[in-house]
Amino acid sequence: MKVVASTDEYTVYQRRDGRHAVQGANKRPINGDDKVKILLQHKLIDVAAPKAPETAPVETAQADTAEGQEQTEEKEEKAE
């Protein structure tokens, strides 16, 4: 592993597969949100903002439900 950045608190390594490893001053790995913060601080990774959930208009949802009920009723009538 190649040393990319080093501070008193941690050392950032680049692994052979291109990913990064962060090791604390106590020689233990740093993972999770702390690792992401460190890598962002050194501009080693880019994090995309999460997408906003798409909300369907209430009218469309009600129309779909009504159509589904009509189709169900038609199937029941044909079965009889």
Order of alpha helices (4+ residues) and beta strands (2+ residues): beta-beta-beta-alpha-alpha
